[in-house]
Amino acid sequence: MQQNRDGEWVPAIPEPLRGFWWKQCKCEQEFLTMRGYRGHYALAHILKVEA
């Protein structure tokens, strides 16, 4: 868990499964940037929002 800017405790985003060039999520999606990976993980796995 980690604390966000609003002071709320939220689950931490884990490191990707592999990754110098490509970051792979546990759902096997791949991302070129860490920012893309973190955005996907937050929406799909923490908030459970489908895009």
Distance bins in CASP14 RR format, pairs under 12 A and 6 or more apart:
PFRMAT RR
TARGET T0000
AUTHOR 0000-0000-0000
RMODE 2
METHOD distances of the structure
MODEL  1
1 7 0 0 0 0 0 1 0 0 0 0 0
1 8 0 0 0 0 1 0 0 0 0 0 0
1 9 1 0 1 0 0 0 0 0 0 0 0
1 10 1 0 0 1 0 0 0 0 0 0 0
1 11 1 0 0 1 0 0 0 0 0 0 0
1 12 1 0 0 1 0 0 0 0 0 0 0
1 13 0 0 0 0 0 1 0 0 0 0 0
1 46 0 0 0 0 0 1 0 0 0 0 0
2 8 0 0 0 0 1 0 0 0 0 0 0
2 9 1 0 0 1 0 0 0 0 0 0 0
2 10 1 0 0 1 0 0 0 0 0 0 0
2 11 1 0 0 1 0 0 0 0 0 0 0
2 12 1 0 1 0 0 0 0 0 0 0 0
2 13 0 0 0 0 1 0 0 0 0 0 0
2 14 0 0 0 0 0 1 0 0 0 0 0
2 42 0 0 0 0 0 1 0 0 0 0 0
2 46 0 0 0 0 0 1 0 0 0 0 0
3 9 1 0 1 0 0 0 0 0 0 0 0
3 10 1 0 0 1 0 0 0 0 0 0 0
3 11 0 0 0 0 0 1 0 0 0 0 0
3 12 0 0 0 0 0 1 0 0 0 0 0
4 10 1 0 1 0 0 0 0 0 0 0 0
4 11 0 0 0 0 0 1 0 0 0 0 0
4 12 0 0 0 0 0 1 0 0 0 0 0
4 13 0 0 0 0 0 1 0 0 0 0 0
4 42 0 0 0 0 0 1 0 0 0 0 0
4 46 0 0 0 0 0 1 0 0 0 0 0
10 41 0 0 0 0 0 1 0 0 0 0 0
10 42 0 0 0 0 1 0 0 0 0 0 0
10 45 0 0 0 0 0 1 0 0 0 0 0
10 46 1 0 0 1 0 0 0 0 0 0 0
10 47 0 0 0 0 1 0 0 0 0 0 0
11 41 0 0 0 0 1 0 0 0 0 0 0
11 42 0 0 0 0 1 0 0 0 0 0 0
11 45 0 0 0 0 1 0 0 0 0 0 0
11 46 1 0 1 0 0 0 0 0 0 0 0
11 47 0 0 0 0 0 1 0 0 0 0 0
11 48 0 0 0 0 0 1 0 0 0 0 0
12 38 0 0 0 0 0 1 0 0 0 0 0
12 41 0 0 0 0 0 1 0 0 0 0 0
12 42 0 0 0 0 0 1 0 0 0 0 0
12 45 0 0 0 0 0 1 0 0 0 0 0
12 46 0 0 0 0 1 0 0 0 0 0 0
13 23 0 0 0 0 0 1 0 0 0 0 0
13 25 0 0 0 0 0 1 0 0 0 0 0
13 26 0 0 0 0 0 1 0 0 0 0 0
13 34 0 0 0 0 1 0 0 0 0 0 0
13 35 0 0 0 0 0 1 0 0 0 0 0
13 36 0 0 0 0 0 1 0 0 0 0 0
13 37 0 0 0 0 1 0 0 0 0 0 0
13 38 1 0 1 0 0 0 0 0 0 0 0
13 39 0 0 0 0 1 0 0 0 0 0 0
13 40 0 0 0 0 1 0 0 0 0 0 0
13 41 1 0 1 0 0 0 0 0 0 0 0
13 42 1 0 0 1 0 0 0 0 0 0 0
13 43 0 0 0 0 0 1 0 0 0 0 0
13 44 0 0 0 0 0 1 0 0 0 0 0
13 45 0 0 0 0 1 0 0 0 0 0 0
13 46 1 0 0 1 0 0 0 0 0 0 0
13 47 0 0 0 0 0 1 0 0 0 0 0
14 23 0 0 0 0 0 1 0 0 0 0 0
14 24 0 0 0 0 0 1 0 0 0 0 0
14 25 0 0 0 0 1 0 0 0 0 0 0
14 26 1 0 0 1 0 0 0 0 0 0 0
14 37 0 0 0 0 0 1 0 0 0 0 0
14 38 0 0 0 0 0 1 0 0 0 0 0
14 41 1 0 0 1 0 0 0 0 0 0 0
14 42 0 0 0 0 0 1 0 0 0 0 0
14 45 0 0 0 0 1 0 0 0 0 0 0
14 46 0 0 0 0 0 1 0 0 0 0 0
15 23 0 0 0 0 1 0 0 0 0 0 0
15 24 0 0 0 0 0 1 0 0 0 0 0
15 25 0 0 0 0 0 1 0 0 0 0 0
15 26 0 0 0 0 0 1 0 0 0 0 0
15 34 0 0 0 0 1 0 0 0 0 0 0
15 37 0 0 0 0 1 0 0 0 0 0 0
15 38 0 0 0 0 0 1 0 0 0 0 0
15 41 0 0 0 0 0 1 0 0 0 0 0
16 22 0 0 0 0 1 0 0 0 0 0 0
16 23 1 1 0 0 0 0 0 0 0 0 0
16 24 1 0 1 0 0 0 0 0 0 0 0
16 25 1 0 0 1 0 0 0 0 0 0 0
16 26 0 0 0 0 1 0 0 0 0 0 0
16 27 0 0 0 0 0 1 0 0 0 0 0
16 28 0 0 0 0 0 1 0 0 0 0 0
16 29 0 0 0 0 0 1 0 0 0 0 0
16 30 0 0 0 0 1 0 0 0 0 0 0
16 31 1 0 0 1 0 0 0 0 0 0 0
16 32 0 0 0 0 0 1 0 0 0 0 0
16 33 0 0 0 0 0 1 0 0 0 0 0
16 34 1 0 0 1 0 0 0 0 0 0 0
16 35 0 0 0 0 0 1 0 0 0 0 0
16 36 0 0 0 0 0 1 0 0 0 0 0
16 37 1 0 1 0 0 0 0 0 0 0 0
16 38 0 0 0 0 1 0 0 0 0 0 0
16 39 0 0 0 0 0 1 0 0 0 0 0
16 40 0 0 0 0 0 1 0 0 0 0 0
16 41 0 0 0 0 1 0 0 0 0 0 0
17 23 0 0 0 0 1 0 0 0 0 0 0
17 24 1 0 1 0 0 0 0 0 0 0 0
17 25 1 0 0 1 0 0 0 0 0 0 0
17 26 1 0 0 1 0 0 0 0 0 0 0
17 27 0 0 0 0 0 1 0 0 0 0 0
17 28 0 0 0 0 1 0 0 0 0 0 0
17 29 0 0 0 0 0 1 0 0 0 0 0
17 30 0 0 0 0 1 0 0 0 0 0 0
17 31 0 0 0 0 0 1 0 0 0 0 0
17 37 0 0 0 0 1 0 0 0 0 0 0
17 41 0 0 0 0 0 1 0 0 0 0 0
18 24 1 0 1 0 0 0 0 0 0 0 0
18 25 0 0 0 0 0 1 0 0 0 0 0
18 26 0 0 0 0 0 1 0 0 0 0 0
18 28 0 0 0 0 0 1 0 0 0 0 0
18 30 0 0 0 0 1 0 0 0 0 0 0
18 31 0 0 0 0 0 1 0 0 0 0 0
18 37 0 0 0 0 0 1 0 0 0 0 0
19 25 0 0 0 0 0 1 0 0 0 0 0
19 30 0 0 0 0 1 0 0 0 0 0 0
19 31 0 0 0 0 1 0 0 0 0 0 0
19 32 0 0 0 0 0 1 0 0 0 0 0
19 33 0 0 0 0 0 1 0 0 0 0 0
19 34 0 0 0 0 1 0 0 0 0 0 0
19 37 0 0 0 0 1 0 0 0 0 0 0
20 32 0 0 0 0 0 1 0 0 0 0 0
20 34 0 0 0 0 0 1 0 0 0 0 0
21 30 0 0 0 0 1 0 0 0 0 0 0
21 31 0 0 0 0 0 1 0 0 0 0 0
21 32 1 0 0 1 0 0 0 0 0 0 0
21 33 0 0 0 0 0 1 0 0 0 0 0
21 34 0 0 0 0 0 1 0 0 0 0 0
22 28 0 0 0 0 0 1 0 0 0 0 0
22 29 0 0 0 0 0 1 0 0 0 0 0
22 30 1 0 1 0 0 0 0 0 0 0 0
22 31 1 0 0 1 0 0 0 0 0 0 0
22 32 1 0 0 1 0 0 0 0 0 0 0
22 33 0 0 0 0 1 0 0 0 0 0 0
22 34 0 0 0 0 0 1 0 0 0 0 0
22 36 0 0 0 0 0 1 0 0 0 0 0
22 37 0 0 0 0 1 0 0 0 0 0 0
23 29 0 0 0 0 1 0 0 0 0 0 0
23 30 1 0 0 1 0 0 0 0 0 0 0
23 31 1 0 1 0 0 0 0 0 0 0 0
23 32 1 0 0 1 0 0 0 0 0 0 0
23 33 1 0 0 1 0 0 0 0 0 0 0
23 34 1 0 0 1 0 0 0 0 0 0 0
23 35 0 0 0 0 1 0 0 0 0 0 0
23 36 1 0 0 1 0 0 0 0 0 0 0
23 37 1 0 1 0 0 0 0 0 0 0 0
23 38 0 0 0 0 1 0 0 0 0 0 0
23 39 0 0 0 0 0 1 0 0 0 0 0
23 40 0 0 0 0 1 0 0 0 0 0 0
23 41 0 0 0 0 1 0 0 0 0 0 0
24 30 1 0 1 0 0 0 0 0 0 0 0
24 31 1 0 0 1 0 0 0 0 0 0 0
24 32 0 0 0 0 0 1 0 0 0 0 0
24 34 0 0 0 0 0 1 0 0 0 0 0
24 37 0 0 0 0 1 0 0 0 0 0 0
24 40 0 0 0 0 0 1 0 0 0 0 0
24 41 0 0 0 0 0 1 0 0 0 0 0
25 31 1 0 0 1 0 0 0 0 0 0 0
25 34 0 0 0 0 0 1 0 0 0 0 0
25 36 0 0 0 0 1 0 0 0 0 0 0
25 37 1 0 0 1 0 0 0 0 0 0 0
25 38 0 0 0 0 0 1 0 0 0 0 0
25 39 0 0 0 0 0 1 0 0 0 0 0
25 40 1 0 0 1 0 0 0 0 0 0 0
25 41 1 0 0 1 0 0 0 0 0 0 0
25 42 0 0 0 0 0 1 0 0 0 0 0
25 43 0 0 0 0 0 1 0 0 0 0 0
25 44 1 0 0 1 0 0 0 0 0 0 0
25 45 1 0 0 1 0 0 0 0 0 0 0
26 37 0 0 0 0 0 1 0 0 0 0 0
26 40 0 0 0 0 0 1 0 0 0 0 0
26 41 0 0 0 0 1 0 0 0 0 0 0
26 44 0 0 0 0 1 0 0 0 0 0 0
26 45 1 0 0 1 0 0 0 0 0 0 0
27 37 0 0 0 0 0 1 0 0 0 0 0
27 40 0 0 0 0 1 0 0 0 0 0 0
27 41 0 0 0 0 1 0 0 0 0 0 0
27 43 0 0 0 0 0 1 0 0 0 0 0
27 44 1 0 0 1 0 0 0 0 0 0 0
27 45 1 0 0 1 0 0 0 0 0 0 0
27 50 0 0 0 0 0 1 0 0 0 0 0
28 40 0 0 0 0 0 1 0 0 0 0 0
28 44 0 0 0 0 0 1 0 0 0 0 0
29 36 0 0 0 0 1 0 0 0 0 0 0
29 37 0 0 0 0 1 0 0 0 0 0 0
29 39 0 0 0 0 0 1 0 0 0 0 0
29 40 1 0 0 1 0 0 0 0 0 0 0
29 41 0 0 0 0 1 0 0 0 0 0 0
29 43 0 0 0 0 0 1 0 0 0 0 0
29 44 0 0 0 0 1 0 0 0 0 0 0
29 45 0 0 0 0 0 1 0 0 0 0 0
29 51 0 0 0 0 0 1 0 0 0 0 0
30 36 0 0 0 0 0 1 0 0 0 0 0
30 37 0 0 0 0 1 0 0 0 0 0 0
30 40 0 0 0 0 1 0 0 0 0 0 0
31 37 1 0 1 0 0 0 0 0 0 0 0
31 38 0 0 0 0 1 0 0 0 0 0 0
31 39 0 0 0 0 1 0 0 0 0 0 0
31 40 1 0 0 1 0 0 0 0 0 0 0
31 41 0 0 0 0 1 0 0 0 0 0 0
31 44 0 0 0 0 0 1 0 0 0 0 0
32 40 0 0 0 0 0 1 0 0 0 0 0
33 39 0 0 0 0 1 0 0 0 0 0 0
33 40 0 0 0 0 0 1 0 0 0 0 0
34 40 0 0 0 0 0 1 0 0 0 0 0
34 41 0 0 0 0 0 1 0 0 0 0 0
35 41 0 0 0 0 0 1 0 0 0 0 0
35 42 0 0 0 0 0 1 0 0 0 0 0
36 42 0 0 0 0 1 0 0 0 0 0 0
36 43 0 0 0 0 0 1 0 0 0 0 0
36 44 0 0 0 0 0 1 0 0 0 0 0
37 43 0 0 0 0 0 1 0 0 0 0 0
37 44 0 0 0 0 0 1 0 0 0 0 0
37 45 0 0 0 0 0 1 0 0 0 0 0
38 44 0 0 0 0 0 1 0 0 0 0 0
38 45 0 0 0 0 0 1 0 0 0 0 0
38 46 0 0 0 0 0 1 0 0 0 0 0
39 45 0 0 0 0 1 0 0 0 0 0 0
39 46 0 0 0 0 1 0 0 0 0 0 0
39 47 0 0 0 0 1 0 0 0 0 0 0
39 49 0 0 0 0 0 1 0 0 0 0 0
39 51 0 0 0 0 0 1 0 0 0 0 0
40 46 0 0 0 0 0 1 0 0 0 0 0
40 47 0 0 0 0 0 1 0 0 0 0 0
40 49 0 0 0 0 0 1 0 0 0 0 0
40 50 0 0 0 0 0 1 0 0 0 0 0
40 51 0 0 0 0 1 0 0 0 0 0 0
41 47 0 0 0 0 1 0 0 0 0 0 0
41 48 0 0 0 0 0 1 0 0 0 0 0
41 49 0 0 0 0 0 1 0 0 0 0 0
42 48 0 0 0 0 0 1 0 0 0 0 0
42 49 0 0 0 0 1 0 0 0 0 0 0
42 51 0 0 0 0 0 1 0 0 0 0 0
43 49 1 0 1 0 0 0 0 0 0 0 0
43 50 0 0 0 0 1 0 0 0 0 0 0
43 51 1 0 0 1 0 0 0 0 0 0 0
44 50 1 0 0 1 0 0 0 0 0 0 0
44 51 1 0 0 1 0 0 0 0 0 0 0
END
